[in-house]
């Protein structure tokens, strides 16, 4: 069994990157959400402009699709400087990084996506470049090797990572400003959807935006993707008119439920509940039960299920919470993980 994750996958590939580029805000004032990060970053940039110096290096951490690349582009735009883009996996050798650093112009912004995946030699070269704006080029091998210092124009490094814990402390400490990107709430995603719908020339009522936002897993990239699928559905089956019912029908057709779970998410929960009584069960066994690789279950499905409180990782294995039983329309057993919380919530609702 194989599941198509494209609709709710947080990563963007292929043609979608071009579509994203058209929908991206260009200035900090246009950026929706992340209010704390926006305010802090605005102060950093305004201070740098007043001092006429490049700002401190910036590290942005958080899940895919939350706006790290967009903010890096905005930083360069606000500073009116060029932007150079690369990624950690592309920097396999120190020479790869040296080639980029040596051609930077003064004040330029260098954006390294997935910076935690840089090769160690390039990473060690970056330490010196960030701190002293120079790199040492090693010529020759063995005892006869010579290090030639090369000056680098002052620049601003913007690093993005989805796994900040994998960054070595010496690299993390060299960033003057660290921003953690939070998942969006429904109201913020509604603003994102209204802005995108205007750019797409689509009339989007408030209740339809709310419906889409509620299924977008707290991620603008997913919200925009779902919006385009709703637009397609409306054009073919609703004369181009988007309503809440049309949005709901479209997303149901694409098997994205009211909580944002897709087929793989529900398959994982269904196997855990119906085949293993709610767990605990090992990752490999659970992956076999849904016909996927363990890495797919662990990296793709589990983070969202854990964040929604539907699944728990324990030393004995994966366990479905009482909320997972309820989500699939089943009655949780008295000893279900978190059952007391569900009972308390039902009692509170009953007395409300």
C-alpha positions as CSV (number, residue, x, y, z in Angstrom):
1,X,0.0,0.0,0.0
2,X,1.4,3.4,-0.9
3,X,0.0,6.8,0.1
4,X,0.2,10.0,-1.9
5,X,1.5,12.6,0.6
6,X,1.8,15.6,-1.9
7,X,-1.3,17.4,-0.6
8,X,-0.4,17.7,3.0
9,X,3.4,17.3,2.7
10,X,5.2,20.3,4.3
11,X,7.9,20.3,1.7
12,X,7.6,21.9,-1.8
13,X,9.1,20.4,-4.9
14,X,9.1,20.9,-8.7
15,X,6.6,23.3,-10.2
16,X,5.1,24.2,-6.8
17,X,8.2,26.3,-6.0
18,X,7.3,28.5,-8.9
19,X,3.7,28.9,-7.6
20,X,5.0,29.6,-4.1
21,X,7.3,32.4,-5.5
22,X,4.3,34.2,-7.0
23,X,2.4,34.0,-3.6
24,X,5.3,35.0,-1.4
25,X,5.2,38.4,0.4
26,X,8.0,40.7,-0.7
27,X,8.3,43.0,2.4
28,X,8.2,42.4,6.1
29,X,5.0,44.4,6.5
30,X,3.3,42.0,4.1
31,X,4.4,38.9,6.0
32,X,1.5,37.3,7.9
33,X,2.0,35.6,11.3
34,X,5.1,35.1,13.4
35,X,4.4,38.5,15.0
36,X,7.2,38.1,17.6
37,X,9.8,37.1,15.0
38,X,8.7,39.9,12.7
39,X,9.1,42.6,15.3
40,X,12.5,41.3,16.5
41,X,13.8,41.0,12.9
42,X,12.5,44.4,12.1
43,X,14.6,45.9,14.9
44,X,17.7,44.0,13.8
45,X,17.3,45.2,10.2
46,X,16.5,48.8,11.1
47,X,19.4,49.0,13.4
48,X,21.8,47.7,10.7
49,X,20.5,50.2,8.2
50,X,21.0,53.1,10.6
51,X,24.6,51.9,11.3
52,X,25.2,51.2,7.6
53,X,26.6,47.8,8.5
54,X,25.5,44.3,7.7
55,X,23.2,42.9,10.4
56,X,24.2,40.0,12.6
57,X,23.9,36.5,11.2
58,X,20.4,35.1,11.4
59,X,19.3,31.5,12.2
60,X,15.7,30.5,11.6
61,X,14.4,27.2,12.9
62,X,11.0,25.5,12.6
63,X,9.0,23.1,10.6
64,X,8.9,23.1,6.8
65,X,6.5,25.5,5.1
66,X,6.4,28.1,7.9
67,X,8.2,30.9,5.9
68,X,11.9,30.6,6.6
69,X,12.9,30.9,2.9
70,X,10.4,33.8,2.5
71,X,11.9,35.7,5.4
72,X,15.4,35.2,4.0
73,X,14.3,36.8,0.8
74,X,12.6,39.6,2.7
75,X,15.8,40.3,4.7
76,X,17.7,40.9,1.4
77,X,14.9,43.0,0.0
78,X,14.7,45.2,3.2
79,X,18.4,45.7,3.1
80,X,18.4,46.3,-0.7
81,X,21.2,43.9,-1.2
82,X,21.6,40.8,-3.4
83,X,20.7,37.3,-2.1
84,X,22.7,34.1,-2.7
85,X,20.8,30.9,-2.1
86,X,22.3,27.4,-1.5
87,X,21.6,24.4,0.8
88,X,23.5,22.4,3.3
89,X,23.5,19.1,1.3
90,X,25.1,21.0,-1.7
91,X,28.1,22.0,0.4
92,X,29.9,18.7,0.5
93,X,33.5,20.1,0.6
94,X,35.1,23.1,2.0
95,X,36.0,24.2,-1.6
96,X,32.2,24.4,-2.4
97,X,31.7,26.9,0.3
98,X,34.9,28.8,-0.4
99,X,33.8,29.3,-4.0
100,X,30.6,31.0,-2.8
101,X,32.2,33.1,-0.1
102,X,34.9,34.4,-2.3
103,X,32.4,35.9,-4.8
104,X,30.1,37.6,-2.3
105,X,29.8,41.3,-2.6
106,X,29.8,43.5,0.5
107,X,26.6,43.3,2.5
108,X,25.2,40.4,0.5
109,X,22.9,37.9,2.2
110,X,23.9,34.3,1.9
111,X,21.0,31.9,2.6
112,X,21.8,28.3,3.5
113,X,18.8,26.1,3.7
114,X,19.0,22.9,5.8
115,X,22.2,24.2,7.3
116,X,22.3,21.3,9.7
117,X,23.2,19.0,6.8
118,X,26.4,20.7,5.8
119,X,29.5,18.6,5.6
120,X,31.9,19.0,8.5
121,X,34.8,20.5,6.5
122,X,32.5,23.2,5.1
123,X,31.0,23.8,8.5
124,X,34.4,24.4,10.0
125,X,35.3,26.9,7.3
126,X,32.1,28.7,7.9
127,X,33.1,29.4,11.6
128,X,36.0,31.6,10.6
129,X,34.0,33.3,7.7
130,X,31.2,34.2,10.0
131,X,33.4,35.6,12.8
132,X,36.4,37.2,11.0
133,X,35.2,37.4,7.4
134,X,38.0,35.3,6.0
135,X,38.7,31.8,5.0
136,X,41.9,29.7,4.9
137,X,42.5,27.9,1.6
138,X,44.7,24.9,2.1
139,X,47.1,24.4,-0.8
140,X,48.9,21.1,-1.1
141,X,48.8,17.9,1.0
142,X,50.7,16.5,3.9
143,X,53.6,18.2,5.6
144,X,54.0,20.6,2.7
145,X,50.4,21.9,2.8
146,X,50.1,25.7,3.2
147,X,47.1,27.7,4.4
148,X,46.5,30.9,2.4
149,X,44.2,33.4,4.1
150,X,41.5,34.9,1.9
151,X,39.6,37.9,2.9
152,X,35.8,37.7,2.5
153,X,33.5,40.8,2.1
154,X,31.3,41.4,5.1
155,X,28.1,39.5,4.6
156,X,25.1,38.3,6.5
157,X,24.5,34.6,6.8
158,X,20.9,33.4,7.1
159,X,20.6,29.8,8.0
160,X,17.4,27.8,8.1
161,X,17.0,24.4,9.8
162,X,14.1,22.1,10.7
163,X,16.3,20.4,13.3
164,X,18.1,23.0,15.3
165,X,19.2,20.3,17.8
166,X,21.5,18.9,15.1
167,X,23.5,22.1,14.8
168,X,26.8,22.0,16.7
169,X,27.1,24.5,19.5
170,X,30.1,26.4,17.9
171,X,28.0,27.1,14.8
172,X,24.8,28.0,16.7
173,X,26.6,30.4,18.9
174,X,27.9,32.4,16.0
175,X,24.4,33.6,15.0
176,X,23.5,36.9,16.5
177,X,19.8,36.5,16.1
178,X,17.9,33.2,16.4
179,X,14.3,33.0,15.4
180,X,12.0,30.1,16.1
181,X,9.1,29.8,13.7
182,X,5.9,28.6,15.3
183,X,3.0,26.8,13.6
184,X,0.1,29.1,12.6
185,X,-3.3,29.3,14.3
186,X,-6.5,29.1,12.2
187,X,-7.0,32.9,12.2
188,X,-3.5,33.6,10.8
189,X,-4.0,30.9,8.1
190,X,-7.3,32.6,7.1
191,X,-5.3,35.8,6.5
192,X,-2.8,33.9,4.4
193,X,-5.6,32.3,2.4
194,X,-7.4,35.6,1.8
195,X,-4.1,37.2,0.6
196,X,-3.4,34.3,-1.7
197,X,-6.9,34.2,-3.1
198,X,-6.6,37.8,-4.1
199,X,-3.4,37.1,-5.9
200,X,-5.1,34.1,-7.6
201,X,-8.1,36.2,-8.6
202,X,-10.4,33.9,-6.5
203,X,-13.4,35.0,-4.4
204,X,-13.0,33.3,-1.0
205,X,-15.8,33.7,1.6
206,X,-14.7,33.9,5.2
207,X,-16.4,30.5,6.2
208,X,-14.6,28.8,3.3
209,X,-11.3,30.2,4.3
210,X,-12.0,29.0,7.9
211,X,-12.7,25.5,6.6
212,X,-9.5,25.3,4.6
213,X,-7.4,26.8,7.4
214,X,-8.7,24.3,9.9
215,X,-7.4,21.4,7.7
216,X,-4.0,23.0,6.9
217,X,-1.9,21.5,9.8
218,X,-0.8,25.0,10.9
219,X,1.3,25.5,7.8
220,X,0.9,28.3,5.2
221,X,2.4,26.1,2.5
222,X,-0.2,23.5,3.0
223,X,-3.0,26.1,3.2
224,X,-2.0,27.5,-0.2
225,X,-1.9,24.1,-1.7
226,X,-5.3,23.1,-0.4
227,X,-6.6,26.5,-1.7
228,X,-5.5,25.6,-5.2
229,X,-7.2,22.2,-5.0
230,X,-10.4,23.8,-3.8
231,X,-10.2,26.3,-6.7
232,X,-9.8,23.4,-9.2
233,X,-12.8,21.6,-7.7
234,X,-14.9,24.8,-7.8
235,X,-14.0,25.5,-11.4
236,X,-15.0,22.0,-12.5
237,X,-18.0,21.2,-10.3
238,X,-19.3,24.5,-8.9
239,X,-19.0,27.0,-11.8
240,X,-16.0,28.6,-10.1
241,X,-17.9,29.6,-7.0
242,X,-16.2,28.7,-3.7
243,X,-18.4,28.3,-0.6
244,X,-17.8,26.5,2.7
245,X,-19.7,23.4,1.4
246,X,-17.6,23.4,-1.8
247,X,-14.4,23.7,0.1
248,X,-15.5,20.9,2.4
249,X,-16.5,18.6,-0.5
250,X,-13.2,19.3,-2.3
251,X,-11.0,18.5,0.7
252,X,-13.1,15.4,1.5
253,X,-12.5,14.3,-2.0
254,X,-8.8,14.6,-1.5
255,X,-9.1,12.7,1.8
256,X,-8.0,15.5,4.1
257,X,-10.3,15.4,7.1
258,X,-11.4,18.2,9.4
259,X,-8.3,17.9,11.6
260,X,-5.9,17.9,8.6
261,X,-5.2,14.1,8.7
262,X,-4.8,12.4,5.4
263,X,-4.9,8.7,4.4
264,X,-1.5,7.8,5.8
265,X,-2.3,9.4,9.2
266,X,-5.6,7.6,9.5
267,X,-4.1,4.3,8.3
268,X,-1.4,4.6,11.1
269,X,-4.1,5.3,13.7
270,X,-6.4,2.6,12.3
271,X,-3.7,-0.1,12.4
272,X,-2.7,1.0,15.9
273,X,-6.2,0.8,17.2
274,X,-7.8,-2.0,15.3
275,X,-4.9,-4.4,14.9
276,X,-2.9,-3.7,18.1
277,X,-5.6,-2.5,20.5
278,X,-4.1,0.9,20.8
279,X,-0.5,-0.2,21.5
280,X,2.2,-0.1,22.5
281,X,3.6,-1.4,19.3
282,X,7.1,-1.1,17.7
283,X,7.7,1.3,14.8
284,X,8.8,-1.4,12.4
285,X,5.7,-3.5,13.1
286,X,3.4,-0.5,12.7
287,X,5.1,0.4,9.4
288,X,4.6,-3.2,8.1
289,X,0.9,-3.0,9.1
290,X,0.4,0.1,6.8
291,X,2.7,-1.0,4.0
292,X,5.2,1.8,4.4
293,X,8.9,2.1,5.4
294,X,9.5,2.8,9.1
295,X,11.2,6.1,8.2
296,X,8.1,7.3,6.3
297,X,5.9,6.6,9.3
298,X,8.4,8.1,11.8
299,X,9.3,11.3,9.8
300,X,6.2,12.0,7.8
301,X,3.2,10.8,9.8
302,X,4.2,10.7,13.4
303,X,5.2,14.4,14.1
304,X,1.8,15.7,13.2
305,X,-0.1,12.9,15.0
306,X,2.0,13.6,18.2
307,X,1.4,17.3,17.9
308,X,-2.3,16.8,17.6
309,X,-2.2,14.6,20.7
310,X,-3.4,11.5,18.8
311,X,-0.2,9.4,19.3
312,X,2.4,9.1,22.0
313,X,5.9,7.7,21.7
314,X,6.8,5.7,24.8
315,X,9.8,3.5,25.7
316,X,7.7,0.4,24.9
317,X,6.5,1.7,21.5
318,X,3.8,3.8,19.9
319,X,0.6,4.2,21.8
320,X,-2.7,5.7,20.6
321,X,-4.3,8.3,22.9
322,X,-7.9,8.3,23.9
323,X,-8.3,11.3,21.5
324,X,-7.3,9.0,18.6
325,X,-10.1,6.5,19.5
326,X,-12.6,9.3,19.5
327,X,-11.3,10.8,16.2
328,X,-11.9,7.5,14.4
329,X,-15.3,7.1,16.0
330,X,-14.4,4.4,18.4
331,X,-14.9,4.2,22.2
332,X,-11.7,4.4,24.1
333,X,-11.1,1.7,26.7
334,X,-10.8,2.9,30.3
335,X,-7.1,2.4,30.3
336,X,-6.4,4.2,27.1
337,X,-3.6,6.7,27.1
338,X,-5.0,10.0,28.3
339,X,-8.5,8.6,28.8
340,X,-9.0,10.6,32.0
341,X,-8.4,13.9,30.1
342,X,-11.1,12.9,27.6
343,X,-13.5,12.0,30.3
344,X,-12.9,15.3,32.1
345,X,-13.4,17.2,28.9
346,X,-16.6,15.5,28.2
347,X,-17.8,16.2,31.7
348,X,-16.9,19.9,31.3
349,X,-18.8,20.0,28.0
350,X,-21.8,18.3,29.6
351,X,-22.0,20.8,32.4
352,X,-21.4,23.8,30.1
